[in-house]
Every structure is written in structure tokens, then in C-alpha cells.
Amino acid sequence: LSHGLPAIRLRPFNHTGPRQAPHFAIASFAQQIARIELGAQPPVLKVGNLDARRDFTDVRDIVRAYLMAAEKGKPGEVYNVGSGTAPRLRDLVARLLTMTRASIRLEVDAGRKHAVEADVYLCDALRFRRLTGWAPQISLDRTLRDTLEYWRRCERRAA
């Protein structure tokens, strides 16, 4: 309990999806691709460390996890929430590039690399899954597609 409140704490790992701000990796990649498709940016995707591996979960699944924690979580406990997989950012960029007809080259931008960064962030959410039955329902491919479509709509409106 925290200050007498029956608090339940979640540790969500990386979450992403439509409407995420473009200073996050996947949203940044998607926004840049959308801008390139419109001719608003040269055909160069600026990236950071693509060898980093991150456990991404769709934000819509994370919201569902918060709701399930409120219903089934135990006060005072801490639960990890994530997909349990950690693809390389390089692989996620490659998947996004299959969703466009634009010919795009990658360019590492030192400003997009973090000074201190772990190579792998991988979630073990087994305890939370056993307690609540929660598991991600939205595939990473759908998340990538939905995020790219969101940025295409945004960039078309801005053009």
C-alpha cells in the first residue's frame, strides 16, 4: 500500500501505436515514411541504433492491461506488462518498408542514438498473465500498419 491507498503498479515496457508522438522510434519511422511518400522529405529514413532490441506492445493492449489490473490486481503488487518478444529495431524498420512503394535508404543519425542504452529490453509478464489472463491481442504487424496509416493521414492533412 502506498500512503494507505490500495495502489497496483504496472511496469509497461515499450508501447506504441497510432497517435504516438514522433520522438519515439516507431512513430518517427512511420512519420518519416509518410513524409517521403508525399515528397515532403528526401527519401532518407534517419535512424538511431537499429541493433537495439525492444519489447513493443500495442498501446491498445496496454490500456486493456491497465483495466484488467484494476479488476484483478492485488494492492501493493507490481506487475510487468509486455509482449515477451524483443525484435531488433532493424527488423521493424524492414517491416515498415515493405508497407511502402517508396525507395528509401537508411541513414544513421548520431543525434538519434542514446548515450546510455541497454541492448535488449525484454519483458517477463508471466506473473501478470497468470493472474489476469491478459495477453497482447494486436499483432506487431498490425500496430506497424496502423501507425503508418495514422501518419499518412496526418501528413496528408498537413500538406
C-alpha positions in Angstrom: 0.0 0.0 0.0 1.2 3.5 -0.8 0.2 6.1 1.7 -2.8 4.0 2.7 -4.0 3.7 -0.9 -4.6 0.3 -2.4 -2.3 1.0 -5.3 -1.4 -1.5 -8.0 1.7 -0.7 -10.0 2.3 -1.7 -13.6 5.7 -1.6 -15.4 4.7 -1.5 -19.0 7.6 -2.0 -21.4 7.7 -0.1 -24.7 4.3 0.6 -26.0 3.5 2.1 -29.4 0.7 2.6 -31.8 -1.3 5.2 -33.7 -1.1 8.8 -32.3 2.2 8.2 -30.6 4.5 11.3 -30.8 7.2 11.2 -33.4 10.1 11.4 -31.0 9.5 7.7 -30.3 11.2 5.2 -32.7 8.3 3.5 -34.5 6.3 6.7 -34.7 9.3 8.5 -36.1 10.0 5.8 -38.7 6.3 5.9 -39.7 6.1 9.7 -39.9 9.3 9.9 -42.0 8.0 7.2 -44.4 4.7 9.1 -44.8 6.6 12.4 -45.5 8.8 10.6 -48.0 5.8 9.2 -49.8 4.3 12.7 -50.1 7.6 14.2 -51.3 7.9 16.4 -48.2 11.2 14.8 -47.2 14.1 13.3 -49.2 14.0 9.5 -49.5 16.2 9.0 -46.4 15.0 7.5 -43.2 17.0 8.8 -40.3 17.5 6.2 -37.6 19.4 5.6 -34.4 20.7 2.3 -33.1 18.9 -0.4 -35.2 20.6 -3.2 -33.4 18.7 -2.5 -30.1 16.0 -5.0 -29.3 12.8 -3.7 -27.7 9.7 -5.4 -26.3 6.9 -3.4 -28.1 3.2 -3.9 -27.2 0.4 -2.0 -28.9 -0.9 0.8 -26.7 -4.4 -0.5 -27.1 -3.3 -3.8 -25.4 -1.5 -1.8 -22.7 -4.7 0.1 -21.9 -6.5 -3.3 -21.7 -3.8 -4.4 -19.2 -4.5 -1.4 -17.0 -8.2 -2.2 -16.9 -7.5 -5.8 -16.1 -5.1 -4.8 -13.4 -7.7 -2.6 -11.8 -10.1 -5.5 -11.8 -7.8 -8.4 -10.8 -4.6 -6.9 -9.5 -3.6 -7.1 -5.8 -2.9 -3.9 -4.0 0.8 -3.3 -3.2 1.9 -5.6 -6.0 4.0 -4.6 -9.1 3.4 -6.3 -12.5 5.4 -6.3 -15.7 3.4 -5.8 -18.9 4.8 -6.5 -22.3 4.7 -8.9 -25.2 7.6 -11.2 -24.2 9.4 -10.7 -27.6 12.1 -8.2 -28.4 12.7 -7.8 -32.2 15.6 -5.7 -33.4 14.6 -2.2 -34.5 16.3 -3.0 -37.8 13.6 -5.7 -38.4 10.8 -3.3 -37.5 12.1 -0.8 -40.0 12.3 -3.5 -42.6 8.7 -4.5 -41.9 7.6 -0.9 -42.3 9.5 -0.5 -45.6 7.5 -3.5 -47.0 4.4 -1.3 -46.5 5.5 1.4 -48.9 6.3 1.6 -52.5 8.8 4.4 -52.0 12.5 3.6 -52.4 14.1 4.7 -49.1 17.6 4.4 -47.9 18.6 4.4 -44.2 21.0 6.9 -42.6 22.2 6.6 -39.0 21.8 9.9 -37.3 24.1 10.2 -34.2 21.5 12.5 -32.6 19.0 9.7 -32.5 21.3 7.4 -30.5 21.0 7.4 -26.7 24.2 7.9 -24.7 23.3 5.1 -22.3 21.1 2.4 -23.7 20.7 -1.3 -23.0 21.0 -3.6 -25.9 17.8 -5.6 -25.0 14.6 -4.7 -23.1 12.6 -7.9 -22.8 9.5 -8.2 -20.5 8.6 -11.2 -18.5 4.9 -10.7 -17.9 4.1 -14.3 -16.9 3.0 -13.3 -13.4 0.6 -10.7 -14.7 -0.7 -13.1 -17.4 -1.4 -15.9 -14.9 -3.2 -13.5 -12.6 -5.4 -11.7 -15.2 -5.3 -13.9 -18.4 -4.0 -10.8 -20.2 -2.0 -11.3 -23.4 -1.5 -8.9 -26.3 -4.2 -9.3 -29.0 -2.9 -6.9 -31.6 0.0 -8.2 -33.7 3.1 -6.1 -34.1 2.5 -6.0 -37.9 -1.0 -4.6 -37.3 0.5 -2.0 -34.9 3.1 -1.0 -37.5 0.5 -0.8 -40.3 -2.0 1.2 -38.1 0.8 3.6 -37.1 1.9 4.2 -40.6 -1.7 4.8 -41.8 -2.1 7.3 -38.9 1.0 9.2 -40.0 -0.1 9.1 -43.7 -3.4 10.7 -42.7 -1.6 13.3 -40.6 0.9 14.2 -43.2 -1.8 14.4 -46.0 -3.8 16.9 -43.8 -0.7 18.9 -43.2 0.3 19.1 -46.9 
